[in-house]
Amino acid sequence: MKRTGYCGSYREENVGEAVTVMGWVQTKRDMGGVIFIDLRDREGTLQVVFDLANLSREDFALAEGLRNESVVAVSGVLRHRSEETYNPRIATGAIELKAQRLSLLSQAHPLPFAIDDGAPVREELRLKYRYLDIRRPQMLANLRFRHRVQKAVQDYLDADGFIEVETPMLCKSTPEGARDYLVPSRVHPGSFYALPQSPQIFKQLLMVGGVDKYYQVARCFRDEDLRADRQPEFTQVDMELSFVEQEDILQHLERLFRHLFQTVLGVTFDQPFPRLSWHEAMDTYGSDKPDLRFGLPIVDITKIAARCGFSVFRGVADKGGVVRAINVKGCADFTRTAIEELTAKAVGYGAKGMAWIAYKPDGEIYSILTKYLSQRELEEIFAAVDAKPGDFILFCADQLATVRRTLGGLRLDLGDLLGLRRRDDFRFLFVTDFPQFEYSEEEKRWVSTHHPFTMPYPEDLQYLFSDPGRVRAQAYDVVLNGIELGSGSMRIYQQEVQQQMFEALGFSEEQIEERFGFLVNAFRYGTPPHGGFAFGLDRLVMQMLGADSLREVIAFPKMKDASCPMTSAPDVVDDAQLEILGIVTGEGGKRGQEQRRAAKRGRTAEIDVDNVANLSRLTLTLEEKEKMREEMAAIIGFANQLSEIDAGDVPVTAHVLPMKNVWRDDRPVPSFGRDEILANTPSVEDGYIYVPRVVE
């Protein structure tokens, strides 16, 4: 049999056609003499009817034995469904296939979980059987959506004159930024390649080569701790342009993202994408990736605090700290529980506490601060934060970094608490003018905020050595709904400026030559002004779909510990392979290999099933012992996963709900009689529960 079309592609206009469809058995309903199955492929489902009157006994018997997720081919004629079986929830709900021939292509074994969007499945199990998880309609739809987004990007860039160029996956390690994944070389013992964190150096060399407009859908690798929007290997759309200024690139990016949302989602934006400098974003929202779906700006009241009667505020201001506030409009009725939860969150962000004022609708001011602040000082604060009766104002007083972090975090918490972060509300933002340097306490030196090839503003070059913290970079981020989609910058193309930058970062001539010699050498032969940008394709698709994790938009993602439960990667390799690469990992031979495999198993301890069975007074067969070992290992593995969850920012919950009127009346009632107590026992003799002898 040869397939004539997809299950989900047929409609009422195809009624009467003889067709052959192939796919997976989603459900089966045996009505006695008539069997209904829903057959599913990538385009949808089609109801197939197996009637003993219309096909051979052999084919009908085959249909009776079908298991869910078995792969079959069915030939027959399309017809209208009866009125009582019409299903308006699916595109093929008005038709069905009257089967005339059935072929079983592959019988499925019992499934580890149901292939159903609504079925709760532990994520580790989903990823272990990812090939089954992808069959779920939602997961398959996510991958198709990702394909559409990527194609829309490529079509747009191609029409705009960009050339797609591949860059190497095996390259030189340049230890700036995240840790590299290293690949040992067989031909050069003791030497290593690095997997690219980004194609940064190569795309700049393409500009030297005269490509002018480059792009690539690039695979990138970073050995860093994972989270919901971060994977060890990810995909980014990488771009670089010559003979442009920063404004040219920002306008290009705005056109690109407008095109994507219009093409894929039908979403348009009426206003230009707003722009904030890094300092404006940090001061107004406490974050360099602020969520603009809601307001709640942070207001500086340090000048008022410096001369107020509240010693805590005044003391912080006198020591060079800041006092800032958020006015939560219309929330003067926050419960005590809500306020305590916000205070606990503030402490979790590093603050010593959280002061607040509830400005009641009737004008009453409810706060401990009324003991310390005069009416005039309160009025000054209300005017500064634009407070009106009915509002709730919260404060943080500390050093600048702590206040930014605390109020930035509380602002997002308030957005969630008040339901202000709708997933179908898309708000873009450009953040510009990042600091050129940040001070590393670990290395005790200034390091690049982005990378050492980022161009500073010309007017700030004079501060490279005298005041590095004052230098602004021509760097920019694109932020969508509080998530950084990507970043870029104008690049240094003048040899003397690049040399000054290396000196400001403390690189010696030997380090410059060792790490970047080939790039510096290339810049000697005529380099155009250029700049670029890269955004995470996975993150963009996650945002557009409203998904909670990158794992929902990547076909084969990694777990939180960067492992793959499906393939068991990373895994131990044979000693022969290590010997060829010149790598020694302790004891060799089979014993060493077993030790490395045991180390990989890590926290999963060896389970003494015989001892467990003995303690439980159980006699187990070998098959039962192996099954128990697997189940107990799964339980221990799940407990280990729970222990790895980062709950550092989660405040301790004393009571989930406030307890009120919990005391019941103590009313004496008659105790149960013997017959009532024994009513549900399996066996009773002479008024006693009968227990058969099981231990001699």
BELURCOR-V999303 format. One record per helix or strand. SS is the DSSP state (@ for helix, = for strand). FROM is the first residue (numbers start at 1). LEN is the number of residues. If there is no record, write none. Layout:
# BELURCOR-V999303
SS;FROM;LEN
SS;FROM;LEN
This chain:
# BELURCOR-V999303
@;7;3
@;12;3
=;18;13
=;34;8
=;44;8
@;57;8
=;71;10
@;83;3
=;95;12
@;123;6
@;130;4
@;137;23
=;163;2
=;170;2
=;179;1
=;182;3
=;192;4
@;200;9
=;213;9
=;223;1
=;227;1
=;230;1
=;233;10
@;246;20
=;274;4
@;278;8
=;298;3
@;302;4
@;311;8
=;322;7
@;336;13
=;355;5
=;365;2
@;368;4
@;375;11
=;392;7
@;400;18
=;428;5
=;435;1
=;437;4
=;445;4
=;454;1
=;456;1
@;458;6
@;468;3
=;472;2
=;475;6
=;483;9
@;495;10
@;509;17
=;530;7
@;537;9
@;550;3
=;564;1
=;569;1
@;575;7
@;589;13
@;609;7
@;622;23
@;674;4
=;684;2
=;688;2
